Amino acid sequence: MYKNLYYRVLTTSLIIIFIAVPLLAATEKDRCREEGIMVRNAAMHDLWYKKNGGECFIWKHEHLFAIKPEDSIDIFSDMNCQTFYCANNPNYKNYKSVDATGNCRVKILPKCNLSDM
């Protein structure tokens, strides 16, 4: 009798865990959504960028800019904003996937390599 009770409790517990874990993961909030992800220029030289197709701004070495999910940032290696620095320009999802610590801070290294900060 105790053996059947044990299996029922175990089965019920496992079912609850398998249902609860994905639900909790789905409700996890993106902490970086409102403030954005801070991206530091660690490429060893100045770069330029356009935010949402706007004006071309200099992005000095070791300076930061913030990117939010709705933003589009193009990074360039020339002051005329004609030559892309990255073959595949990173977007918010790329920066977010590199942010292993969850502190909403990443850096772009030489050759467009991304790293957590």
Protein Blocks (a to p, Z undefined) as FASTA:
>chain_A
ZZmmmmmmmmmmmmmmmmmmmmmmmmpccfklmnopadddfehpacdddeehiacdddde
hiacdddfkbccdddfbfnlmacfbfbacdfklmmmmmmnonopacddehhiacdZZ
